[in-house]
């Protein structure tokens, strides 16, 4: 049972080292690979990655200029060679060095399990010790996804069979393709994802979907489009509830 960790990056010289180091630090006896797809960085991101690669045999770097985030994720998934996929954004890092060990334990305990998710901790962009938000997930049913409830996307570890059977990320959605993916996989096709009440991922605040008011509007418009793409009706109330729940998660 082996892991493929997928990271996409563009001009992130400031935080990419933390991301890579958190993967390398994992105490994990099984095989794993860390696939990084660079979208054509013009800062020192690639220089840093090439330096890190010299001491990290599990690091694989691909440069694919002008690919969008989800196109790059799809590319990495296609390049992956192991049976379980984890998504780790270039701003983010693993909470501790036992994450892979915990993930392996879950999948080994139930060979039919195809997906797991957990909690996520958000920290200040410039101070990773300062927690600003906590996303405590829960065990979800298929109807929860249809009501716009979902786990933190980056907390997912997924059996590659899911991508093979139900497809990859919709590249026509630029910000909320992760929502459409979860709606399609867990809501419509009712794949079970087991909730683990632990925090595996630490995210820096200020991601793409919440970087500006404009992005928040576009993101939630794409949530609406996700239902249309899958020929489903949507109650607008659930979209507003989704926005409000994010506000409540903030640590004031």
Buried (B, 14 or more C-beta within 10 A) or exposed (E): EBBBBBBBBBBBBBBBBBBBEBBBBBEBEEEBBBBBBBBEBEEBBBEBBEEBBEEBEBBBBBEBEEBBBBBBBBBBBEBBEBBBBBBBBBBBBBBBEBBBBBBBEBBEEEEEBBBBBBBBBBBBBEEBEEBBBEBEBEEBEBEBBBBBBBBBBBBBBBBBEBBEEEEBBBBEBBBBBBBBBBBBBBBBEEBBBBBBEBBBBBBBBBBBBBEEEEBBEBBBBBBBBBBEBBEEEBEEEBBEEBEEEEEEEEEE
